[in-house]
Amino acid sequence: MSPRLDLALQSGLDLSQPLSVLGPTMDNDLSNLLRETQVVQPFKPFHDHFAAQGFNTTPETSEPCQDAIVILPRAKALARSMVHQACQRASGLIVIDGAKTNGVDSLLKDIRKRVDVEGPIAKAHGKIFWFQSRLEAFADWAAPQAQMVDGFRTAPGVFSADGIDPASALLLKSLPQKLGARIADLGAGWGYLSAEVLKLTNPRALHLVEADHIALTCARTNLADSNAQFHWADAVTWKAPEPLDTVVMNPPFHTSRAADPELGQGFIKSAARNLTRNGSLWMVANRHLPYEVTLADSFAQAQEVAGDNRFKVFHASRPRV
């Protein structure tokens, strides 16, 4: 179990079922909780991780519960909306468990201005505290129903929630007008790149593959096109329903604060695996990330075709797999 949660339970915290846990990651050990506990996790790999352990797992839900545990995310707006969501659903205790690097001290200060807090308990570079659910106290922390950016719907906590990502915009400028009949956008986010691809060409199928259920929900709103197909999936392991002519992507490069080049490398291998023998990959990446070797191993031809001091755009063709 989480060391902070374990210590809180030993110190007098008493949790009741039905219990929900919002936003746990693979760093959170929930093994000592009852399996009927509902785990709310919109990120597909984490969702599947807890589902495999036998938990009642869902990407998003409005089912009522008695108590709720909120695992604090990094994004402040998302953290606040999760507190509001927990108060909407839970009639008993709201437990906040967070690392200092995720802003738990600041959130604790803000919550103390609104409700009486029990705890807090400090351990493992973070804090845990709890309070009685009071929805009216956090009414202004609700996530906006329609957060619009440059004509697109986004949501707190999703990648590039506050505007079009400059790397994706750079990639778009490099794309040819002919991309083939079957295209996939791996790590499609809220759909900016796919929406622009549809303006460039008229594919028979455009697959948006995204692990974040919240971002994919936004993408469904942003792409009102019958040829767009939406897949809540891990792009690293996703298998296309038929071989693809083109893959476009701006892959993520971290699952925590530290850069993880293996994630983007997994995207490259997935692209190669899903393309036809003559298929092409168009991708953009941060300048410092080491993707050249993986591209050379995965494709017969790969070259940097555009870039600036922050980003580099690659075109790779003829996958080796």
BALOBA-1460 file (C-alpha; in Angstrom, 3 decimals):
// residues 321
<rec num="1" residu="m" x="0.000" y="0.000" z="0.000"/>
<rec num="2" residu="s" x="1.031" y="3.626" z="-0.431"/>
<rec num="3" residu="p" x="3.314" y="4.460" z="2.527"/>
<rec num="4" residu="r" x="1.342" y="7.636" z="3.266"/>
<rec num="5" residu="l" x="-2.030" y="5.904" z="3.044"/>
<rec num="6" residu="d" x="-0.783" y="3.018" z="5.161"/>
<rec num="7" residu="l" x="0.437" y="5.421" z="7.850"/>
<rec num="8" residu="a" x="-2.834" y="7.389" z="7.750"/>
<rec num="9" residu="l" x="-4.859" y="4.212" z="8.274"/>
<rec num="10" residu="q" x="-2.638" y="3.310" z="11.236"/>
<rec num="11" residu="s" x="-3.143" y="6.836" z="12.588"/>
<rec num="12" residu="g" x="-6.938" y="6.737" z="12.657"/>
<rec num="13" residu="l" x="-8.172" y="7.235" z="9.104"/>
<rec num="14" residu="d" x="-11.165" y="4.915" z="8.634"/>
<rec num="15" residu="l" x="-12.284" y="4.335" z="5.039"/>
<rec num="16" residu="s" x="-15.707" y="2.996" z="4.107"/>
<rec num="17" residu="q" x="-17.050" y="1.238" z="1.043"/>
<rec num="18" residu="p" x="-18.097" y="1.974" z="-1.585"/>
<rec num="19" residu="l" x="-14.658" y="3.529" z="-2.026"/>
<rec num="20" residu="s" x="-13.209" y="5.210" z="-5.119"/>
<rec num="21" residu="v" x="-9.582" y="6.007" z="-5.928"/>
<rec num="22" residu="l" x="-9.109" y="8.754" z="-8.497"/>
<rec num="23" residu="g" x="-5.976" y="8.969" z="-10.631"/>
<rec num="24" residu="p" x="-3.609" y="6.290" z="-9.268"/>
<rec num="25" residu="t" x="-0.545" y="5.406" z="-11.340"/>
<rec num="26" residu="m" x="1.720" y="2.374" z="-11.304"/>
<rec num="27" residu="d" x="3.685" y="4.111" z="-8.538"/>
<rec num="28" residu="n" x="0.676" y="3.678" z="-6.234"/>
<rec num="29" residu="d" x="0.315" y="0.304" z="-4.555"/>
<rec num="30" residu="l" x="-3.373" y="-0.381" z="-3.929"/>
<rec num="31" residu="s" x="-2.950" y="-4.096" z="-3.251"/>
<rec num="32" residu="n" x="-4.275" y="-3.930" z="0.320"/>
<rec num="33" residu="l" x="-7.545" y="-2.273" z="-0.707"/>
<rec num="34" residu="l" x="-10.650" y="-4.362" z="-1.304"/>
<rec num="35" residu="r" x="-11.064" y="-5.362" z="-4.947"/>
<rec num="36" residu="e" x="-14.553" y="-3.845" z="-5.110"/>
<rec num="37" residu="t" x="-12.843" y="-0.471" z="-4.743"/>
<rec num="38" residu="q" x="-13.453" y="1.519" z="-7.901"/>
<rec num="39" residu="v" x="-10.337" y="2.860" z="-9.607"/>
<rec num="40" residu="v" x="-10.940" y="5.862" z="-11.866"/>
<rec num="41" residu="q" x="-8.036" y="6.190" z="-14.278"/>
<rec num="42" residu="p" x="-8.394" y="7.677" z="-17.792"/>
<rec num="43" residu="f" x="-4.857" y="6.721" z="-18.911"/>
<rec num="44" residu="k" x="-5.118" y="3.353" z="-20.656"/>
<rec num="45" residu="p" x="-1.882" y="1.659" z="-19.457"/>
<rec num="46" residu="f" x="-2.600" y="2.568" z="-15.821"/>
<rec num="47" residu="h" x="-6.268" y="1.589" z="-16.246"/>
<rec num="48" residu="d" x="-5.241" y="-1.834" z="-17.530"/>
<rec num="49" residu="h" x="-2.655" y="-2.222" z="-14.754"/>
<rec num="50" residu="f" x="-5.300" y="-1.969" z="-12.027"/>
<rec num="51" residu="a" x="-7.889" y="-3.925" z="-14.010"/>
<rec num="52" residu="a" x="-5.401" y="-6.813" z="-14.161"/>
<rec num="53" residu="q" x="-5.252" y="-6.707" z="-10.354"/>
<rec num="54" residu="g" x="-9.004" y="-7.273" z="-10.190"/>
<rec num="55" residu="f" x="-10.180" y="-3.769" z="-9.343"/>
<rec num="56" residu="n" x="-13.418" y="-2.310" z="-10.672"/>
<rec num="57" residu="t" x="-11.692" y="0.042" z="-13.112"/>
<rec num="58" residu="t" x="-13.213" y="2.783" z="-15.263"/>
<rec num="59" residu="p" x="-11.852" y="5.761" z="-17.254"/>
<rec num="60" residu="e" x="-14.478" y="8.121" z="-15.878"/>
<rec num="61" residu="t" x="-17.598" y="7.710" z="-13.821"/>
<rec num="62" residu="s" x="-20.227" y="9.612" z="-11.886"/>
<rec num="63" residu="e" x="-21.311" y="6.715" z="-9.672"/>
<rec num="64" residu="p" x="-21.821" y="7.765" z="-6.031"/>
<rec num="65" residu="c" x="-19.520" y="6.426" z="-3.341"/>
<rec num="66" residu="q" x="-19.008" y="6.813" z="0.398"/>
<rec num="67" residu="d" x="-15.336" y="7.829" z="0.533"/>
<rec num="68" residu="a" x="-12.852" y="8.851" z="-2.169"/>
<rec num="69" residu="i" x="-9.067" y="9.012" z="-2.409"/>
<rec num="70" residu="v" x="-7.547" y="11.546" z="-4.826"/>
<rec num="71" residu="i" x="-4.012" y="10.804" z="-6.012"/>
<rec num="72" residu="l" x="-2.679" y="14.257" z="-6.787"/>
<rec num="73" residu="p" x="-1.592" y="14.884" z="-10.401"/>
<rec num="74" residu="r" x="0.993" y="17.455" z="-11.457"/>
<rec num="75" residu="a" x="-1.392" y="19.836" z="-13.246"/>
<rec num="76" residu="k" x="-2.972" y="22.282" z="-10.796"/>
<rec num="77" residu="a" x="-6.198" y="22.742" z="-12.791"/>
<rec num="78" residu="l" x="-6.634" y="18.983" z="-13.058"/>
<rec num="79" residu="a" x="-5.975" y="18.508" z="-9.338"/>
<rec num="80" residu="r" x="-8.672" y="21.025" z="-8.453"/>
<rec num="81" residu="s" x="-11.177" y="19.476" z="-10.845"/>
<rec num="82" residu="m" x="-10.464" y="16.035" z="-9.338"/>
<rec num="83" residu="v" x="-11.184" y="17.380" z="-5.838"/>
<rec num="84" residu="h" x="-14.477" y="18.780" z="-7.142"/>
<rec num="85" residu="q" x="-15.272" y="15.482" z="-8.875"/>
<rec num="86" residu="a" x="-14.549" y="13.551" z="-5.666"/>
<rec num="87" residu="c" x="-16.889" y="15.840" z="-3.696"/>
<rec num="88" residu="q" x="-19.593" y="15.322" z="-6.327"/>
<rec num="89" residu="r" x="-19.448" y="11.566" z="-5.906"/>
<rec num="90" residu="a" x="-18.496" y="10.950" z="-2.278"/>
<rec num="91" residu="s" x="-20.781" y="11.605" z="0.684"/>
<rec num="92" residu="g" x="-18.126" y="10.829" z="3.311"/>
<rec num="93" residu="l" x="-14.398" y="11.503" z="3.438"/>
<rec num="94" residu="i" x="-12.177" y="12.957" z="0.721"/>
<rec num="95" residu="v" x="-8.559" y="11.842" z="1.095"/>
<rec num="96" residu="i" x="-5.804" y="13.736" z="-0.734"/>
<rec num="97" residu="d" x="-2.503" y="11.903" z="-1.239"/>
<rec num="98" residu="g" x="0.224" y="13.789" z="-3.069"/>
<rec num="99" residu="a" x="3.926" y="14.359" z="-3.543"/>
<rec num="100" residu="k" x="5.550" y="17.699" z="-2.789"/>
<rec num="101" residu="t" x="6.673" y="17.899" z="-6.424"/>
<rec num="102" residu="n" x="3.004" y="17.696" z="-7.436"/>
<rec num="103" residu="g" x="2.047" y="20.692" z="-5.332"/>
<rec num="104" residu="v" x="0.461" y="19.016" z="-2.320"/>
<rec num="105" residu="d" x="1.545" y="21.793" z="0.073"/>
<rec num="106" residu="s" x="-0.081" y="24.471" z="-2.064"/>
<rec num="107" residu="l" x="-3.279" y="22.450" z="-2.445"/>
<rec num="108" residu="l" x="-3.420" y="21.783" z="1.302"/>
<rec num="109" residu="k" x="-3.147" y="25.524" z="1.953"/>
<rec num="110" residu="d" x="-5.971" y="26.253" z="-0.487"/>
<rec num="111" residu="i" x="-8.252" y="23.528" z="0.891"/>
<rec num="112" residu="r" x="-7.703" y="24.652" z="4.498"/>
<rec num="113" residu="k" x="-9.293" y="27.975" z="3.569"/>
<rec num="114" residu="r" x="-12.482" y="26.125" z="2.605"/>
<rec num="115" residu="v" x="-12.949" y="23.156" z="4.963"/>
<rec num="116" residu="d" x="-11.590" y="21.681" z="8.190"/>
<rec num="117" residu="v" x="-8.713" y="19.332" z="7.412"/>
<rec num="118" residu="e" x="-7.577" y="16.274" z="9.373"/>
<rec num="119" residu="g" x="-3.994" y="15.082" z="9.314"/>
<rec num="120" residu="p" x="-1.925" y="16.078" z="7.527"/>
<rec num="121" residu="i" x="0.688" y="13.338" z="7.661"/>
<rec num="122" residu="a" x="4.053" y="13.815" z="5.977"/>
<rec num="123" residu="k" x="5.969" y="10.848" z="4.585"/>
<rec num="124" residu="a" x="7.982" y="9.823" z="1.515"/>
<rec num="125" residu="h" x="8.404" y="13.388" z="0.214"/>
<rec num="126" residu="g" x="4.689" y="14.088" z="0.294"/>
<rec num="127" residu="k" x="1.607" y="14.517" z="2.452"/>
<rec num="128" residu="i" x="-1.779" y="12.920" z="2.972"/>
<rec num="129" residu="f" x="-4.792" y="14.646" z="4.551"/>
<rec num="130" residu="w" x="-8.574" y="14.286" z="4.548"/>
<rec num="131" residu="f" x="-11.775" y="16.211" z="5.088"/>
<rec num="132" residu="q" x="-15.538" y="15.760" z="5.003"/>
<rec num="133" residu="s" x="-16.986" y="16.071" z="1.505"/>
<rec num="134" residu="r" x="-18.588" y="19.473" z="0.898"/>
<rec num="135" residu="l" x="-19.407" y="20.065" z="-2.747"/>
<rec num="136" residu="e" x="-20.489" y="23.666" z="-2.235"/>
<rec num="137" residu="a" x="-17.046" y="24.517" z="-0.841"/>
<rec num="138" residu="f" x="-15.390" y="23.585" z="-4.121"/>
<rec num="139" residu="a" x="-18.027" y="24.653" z="-6.646"/>
<rec num="140" residu="d" x="-15.567" y="26.991" z="-8.364"/>
<rec num="141" residu="w" x="-13.069" y="24.140" z="-8.873"/>
<rec num="142" residu="a" x="-15.249" y="22.337" z="-11.407"/>
<rec num="143" residu="a" x="-13.583" y="21.752" z="-14.761"/>
<rec num="144" residu="p" x="-15.102" y="23.914" z="-17.509"/>
<rec num="145" residu="q" x="-17.644" y="22.009" z="-19.557"/>
<rec num="146" residu="a" x="-16.183" y="23.344" z="-22.805"/>
<rec num="147" residu="q" x="-12.626" y="24.651" z="-22.607"/>
<rec num="148" residu="m" x="-12.024" y="26.053" z="-26.093"/>
<rec num="149" residu="v" x="-8.563" y="26.828" z="-27.499"/>
<rec num="150" residu="d" x="-8.121" y="28.100" z="-31.053"/>
<rec num="151" residu="g" x="-11.499" y="26.631" z="-31.946"/>
<rec num="152" residu="f" x="-10.748" y="23.225" z="-30.421"/>
<rec num="153" residu="r" x="-12.117" y="21.661" z="-27.261"/>
<rec num="154" residu="t" x="-9.497" y="20.724" z="-24.659"/>
<rec num="155" residu="a" x="-9.592" y="19.796" z="-20.969"/>
<rec num="156" residu="p" x="-7.469" y="20.417" z="-17.853"/>
<rec num="157" residu="g" x="-4.511" y="18.059" z="-17.565"/>
<rec num="158" residu="v" x="-4.402" y="16.849" z="-21.168"/>
<rec num="159" residu="f" x="-1.293" y="17.493" z="-23.254"/>
<rec num="160" residu="s" x="-1.174" y="21.035" z="-24.646"/>
<rec num="161" residu="a" x="-4.453" y="21.959" z="-22.974"/>
<rec num="162" residu="d" x="-3.814" y="25.702" z="-23.289"/>
<rec num="163" residu="g" x="-2.975" y="25.928" z="-26.977"/>
<rec num="164" residu="i" x="-1.747" y="24.272" z="-30.139"/>
<rec num="165" residu="d" x="1.558" y="22.533" z="-29.511"/>
<rec num="166" residu="p" x="4.311" y="24.239" z="-31.541"/>
<rec num="167" residu="a" x="5.931" y="20.907" z="-32.393"/>
<rec num="168" residu="s" x="2.706" y="19.633" z="-33.967"/>
<rec num="169" residu="a" x="2.355" y="22.893" z="-35.881"/>
<rec num="170" residu="l" x="5.902" y="22.459" z="-37.214"/>
<rec num="171" residu="l" x="5.175" y="18.885" z="-38.277"/>
<rec num="172" residu="l" x="2.039" y="19.980" z="-40.086"/>
<rec num="173" residu="k" x="4.034" y="22.403" z="-42.244"/>
<rec num="174" residu="s" x="6.234" y="19.512" z="-43.414"/>
<rec num="175" residu="l" x="3.486" y="17.088" z="-44.426"/>
<rec num="176" residu="p" x="2.852" y="16.381" z="-48.116"/>
<rec num="177" residu="q" x="-0.683" y="16.686" z="-49.450"/>
<rec num="178" residu="k" x="-0.800" y="13.021" z="-50.465"/>
<rec num="179" residu="l" x="-0.669" y="10.792" z="-47.417"/>
<rec num="180" residu="g" x="-2.537" y="7.738" z="-48.655"/>
<rec num="181" residu="a" x="-5.908" y="6.199" z="-47.913"/>
<rec num="182" residu="r" x="-5.140" y="4.755" z="-44.472"/>
<rec num="183" residu="i" x="-3.555" y="7.052" z="-41.910"/>
<rec num="184" residu="a" x="-2.977" y="6.874" z="-38.166"/>
<rec num="185" residu="d" x="-2.135" y="9.593" z="-35.665"/>
<rec num="186" residu="l" x="-0.348" y="7.878" z="-32.771"/>
<rec num="187" residu="g" x="-0.755" y="9.807" z="-29.545"/>
<rec num="188" residu="a" x="-3.447" y="11.949" z="-31.152"/>
<rec num="189" residu="g" x="-4.260" y="13.971" z="-28.030"/>
<rec num="190" residu="w" x="-7.284" y="16.218" z="-28.475"/>
<rec num="191" residu="g" x="-7.042" y="15.898" z="-32.234"/>
<rec num="192" residu="y" x="-5.286" y="18.995" z="-33.599"/>
<rec num="193" residu="l" x="-2.933" y="17.163" z="-35.943"/>
<rec num="194" residu="s" x="-5.652" y="14.795" z="-37.189"/>
<rec num="195" residu="a" x="-8.067" y="17.661" z="-37.792"/>
<rec num="196" residu="e" x="-5.473" y="19.426" z="-39.929"/>
<rec num="197" residu="v" x="-4.595" y="16.205" z="-41.787"/>
<rec num="198" residu="l" x="-8.252" y="15.915" z="-42.790"/>
<rec num="199" residu="k" x="-7.981" y="19.361" z="-44.336"/>
<rec num="200" residu="l" x="-4.937" y="18.264" z="-46.344"/>
<rec num="201" residu="t" x="-6.281" y="15.009" z="-47.685"/>
<rec num="202" residu="n" x="-9.377" y="12.812" z="-47.783"/>
<rec num="203" residu="p" x="-8.344" y="9.434" z="-46.373"/>
<rec num="204" residu="r" x="-10.559" y="6.378" z="-46.362"/>
<rec num="205" residu="a" x="-9.684" y="5.919" z="-42.711"/>
<rec num="206" residu="l" x="-7.956" y="8.134" z="-40.173"/>
<rec num="207" residu="h" x="-7.190" y="6.342" z="-36.895"/>
<rec num="208" residu="l" x="-6.719" y="8.475" z="-33.791"/>
<rec num="209" residu="v" x="-4.878" y="6.431" z="-31.169"/>
<rec num="210" residu="e" x="-4.728" y="8.005" z="-27.721"/>
<rec num="211" residu="a" x="-4.141" y="6.584" z="-24.229"/>
<rec num="212" residu="d" x="-5.776" y="9.508" z="-22.396"/>
<rec num="213" residu="h" x="-9.533" y="8.943" z="-22.383"/>
<rec num="214" residu="i" x="-10.210" y="12.604" z="-21.559"/>
<rec num="215" residu="a" x="-8.142" y="13.822" z="-24.510"/>
<rec num="216" residu="l" x="-9.791" y="11.299" z="-26.823"/>
<rec num="217" residu="t" x="-13.231" y="12.493" z="-25.725"/>
<rec num="218" residu="c" x="-12.186" y="16.005" z="-26.762"/>
<rec num="219" residu="a" x="-10.940" y="14.652" z="-30.097"/>
<rec num="220" residu="r" x="-14.329" y="13.076" z="-30.811"/>
<rec num="221" residu="t" x="-15.842" y="16.544" z="-30.480"/>
<rec num="222" residu="n" x="-13.137" y="18.207" z="-32.561"/>
<rec num="223" residu="l" x="-13.333" y="15.794" z="-35.507"/>
<rec num="224" residu="a" x="-16.848" y="15.478" z="-36.877"/>
<rec num="225" residu="d" x="-15.779" y="13.263" z="-39.787"/>
<rec num="226" residu="s" x="-17.177" y="9.850" z="-40.666"/>
<rec num="227" residu="n" x="-13.728" y="8.593" z="-41.715"/>
<rec num="228" residu="a" x="-12.198" y="9.299" z="-38.304"/>
<rec num="229" residu="q" x="-11.906" y="6.250" z="-36.049"/>
<rec num="230" residu="f" x="-11.078" y="6.664" z="-32.362"/>
<rec num="231" residu="h" x="-9.049" y="4.147" z="-30.359"/>
<rec num="232" residu="w" x="-8.545" y="4.375" z="-26.597"/>
<rec num="233" residu="a" x="-5.296" y="2.434" z="-26.594"/>
<rec num="234" residu="d" x="-1.594" y="2.468" z="-25.810"/>
<rec num="235" residu="a" x="0.020" y="3.455" z="-29.116"/>
<rec num="236" residu="v" x="3.080" y="1.340" z="-28.277"/>
<rec num="237" residu="t" x="1.043" y="-1.887" z="-28.392"/>
<rec num="238" residu="w" x="-1.846" y="-0.846" z="-30.680"/>
<rec num="239" residu="k" x="-2.467" y="-2.963" z="-33.771"/>
<rec num="240" residu="a" x="-4.126" y="-1.309" z="-36.751"/>
<rec num="241" residu="p" x="-7.145" y="-3.113" z="-38.258"/>
<rec num="242" residu="e" x="-5.342" y="-3.028" z="-41.625"/>
<rec num="243" residu="p" x="-1.851" y="-1.994" z="-42.784"/>
<rec num="244" residu="l" x="-1.385" y="1.759" z="-42.902"/>
<rec num="245" residu="d" x="-0.047" y="3.989" z="-45.656"/>
<rec num="246" residu="t" x="1.078" y="6.774" z="-43.327"/>
<rec num="247" residu="v" x="1.623" y="7.397" z="-39.639"/>
<rec num="248" residu="v" x="1.907" y="10.923" z="-38.261"/>
<rec num="249" residu="m" x="2.877" y="11.522" z="-34.668"/>
<rec num="250" residu="n" x="4.179" y="13.852" z="-32.010"/>
<rec num="251" residu="p" x="4.935" y="11.181" z="-29.411"/>
<rec num="252" residu="p" x="5.090" y="11.905" z="-25.675"/>
<rec num="253" residu="f" x="8.505" y="11.585" z="-24.106"/>
<rec num="254" residu="h" x="7.814" y="11.249" z="-20.392"/>
<rec num="255" residu="t" x="5.527" y="9.393" z="-18.014"/>
<rec num="256" residu="s" x="6.813" y="11.374" z="-15.024"/>
<rec num="257" residu="r" x="9.009" y="14.439" z="-14.636"/>
<rec num="258" residu="a" x="12.048" y="12.675" z="-16.144"/>
<rec num="259" residu="a" x="12.389" y="12.299" z="-19.904"/>
<rec num="260" residu="d" x="11.919" y="8.718" z="-21.084"/>
<rec num="261" residu="p" x="13.203" y="8.279" z="-24.666"/>
<rec num="262" residu="e" x="12.077" y="4.640" z="-24.663"/>
<rec num="263" residu="l" x="8.462" y="5.815" z="-24.861"/>
<rec num="264" residu="g" x="8.990" y="7.617" z="-28.169"/>
<rec num="265" residu="q" x="11.139" y="4.753" z="-29.394"/>
<rec num="266" residu="g" x="8.208" y="2.437" z="-28.714"/>
<rec num="267" residu="f" x="5.996" y="4.702" z="-30.842"/>
<rec num="268" residu="i" x="8.497" y="4.457" z="-33.724"/>
<rec num="269" residu="k" x="8.537" y="0.662" z="-33.549"/>
<rec num="270" residu="s" x="4.740" y="0.580" z="-33.426"/>
<rec num="271" residu="a" x="4.542" y="2.806" z="-36.491"/>
<rec num="272" residu="a" x="6.905" y="0.539" z="-38.424"/>
<rec num="273" residu="r" x="4.944" y="-2.547" z="-37.382"/>
<rec num="274" residu="n" x="1.625" y="-1.105" z="-38.564"/>
<rec num="275" residu="l" x="2.728" y="0.350" z="-41.908"/>
<rec num="276" residu="t" x="2.657" y="-1.288" z="-45.316"/>
<rec num="277" residu="r" x="5.996" y="-2.238" z="-46.890"/>
<rec num="278" residu="n" x="6.047" y="1.100" z="-48.710"/>
<rec num="279" residu="g" x="4.500" y="3.102" z="-45.885"/>
<rec num="280" residu="s" x="5.815" y="6.353" z="-44.414"/>
<rec num="281" residu="l" x="6.236" y="7.841" z="-40.972"/>
<rec num="282" residu="w" x="6.187" y="11.583" z="-40.335"/>
<rec num="283" residu="m" x="7.106" y="12.544" z="-36.807"/>
<rec num="284" residu="v" x="8.286" y="15.494" z="-34.740"/>
<rec num="285" residu="a" x="10.372" y="15.326" z="-31.586"/>
<rec num="286" residu="n" x="12.243" y="17.552" z="-29.174"/>
<rec num="287" residu="r" x="15.732" y="18.286" z="-30.478"/>
<rec num="288" residu="h" x="17.536" y="16.544" z="-27.594"/>
<rec num="289" residu="l" x="15.757" y="13.180" z="-27.823"/>
<rec num="290" residu="p" x="17.805" y="10.280" z="-29.289"/>
<rec num="291" residu="y" x="15.488" y="8.757" z="-31.890"/>
<rec num="292" residu="e" x="17.856" y="8.487" z="-34.868"/>
<rec num="293" residu="v" x="19.155" y="4.994" z="-34.071"/>
<rec num="294" residu="t" x="15.653" y="3.570" z="-33.573"/>
<rec num="295" residu="l" x="14.505" y="5.161" z="-36.833"/>
<rec num="296" residu="a" x="17.484" y="3.654" z="-38.693"/>
<rec num="297" residu="d" x="16.824" y="0.244" z="-37.147"/>
<rec num="298" residu="s" x="13.105" y="0.367" z="-37.973"/>
<rec num="299" residu="f" x="13.138" y="1.909" z="-41.465"/>
<rec num="300" residu="a" x="15.238" y="1.501" z="-44.605"/>
<rec num="301" residu="q" x="15.207" y="5.264" z="-45.101"/>
<rec num="302" residu="a" x="15.016" y="7.961" z="-42.433"/>
<rec num="303" residu="q" x="16.088" y="11.578" z="-42.465"/>
<rec num="304" residu="e" x="15.498" y="14.878" z="-40.724"/>
<rec num="305" residu="v" x="13.526" y="17.046" z="-43.137"/>
<rec num="306" residu="a" x="12.811" y="20.155" z="-41.045"/>
<rec num="307" residu="g" x="13.447" y="21.622" z="-37.647"/>
<rec num="308" residu="d" x="14.581" y="24.489" z="-35.478"/>
<rec num="309" residu="n" x="16.531" y="24.881" z="-32.251"/>
<rec num="310" residu="r" x="13.764" y="23.130" z="-30.260"/>
<rec num="311" residu="f" x="12.296" y="20.452" z="-32.559"/>
<rec num="312" residu="k" x="13.206" y="18.128" z="-35.410"/>
<rec num="313" residu="v" x="10.905" y="16.607" z="-38.033"/>
<rec num="314" residu="f" x="11.665" y="13.177" z="-39.472"/>
<rec num="315" residu="h" x="10.402" y="11.375" z="-42.541"/>
<rec num="316" residu="a" x="11.000" y="7.620" z="-42.532"/>
<rec num="317" residu="s" x="9.872" y="5.086" z="-45.117"/>
<rec num="318" residu="r" x="9.961" y="1.377" z="-45.970"/>
<rec num="319" residu="p" x="9.738" y="-0.252" z="-42.545"/>
<rec num="320" residu="r" x="12.111" y="-3.124" z="-41.940"/>
<rec num="321" residu="v" x="9.660" y="-5.256" z="-39.917"/>
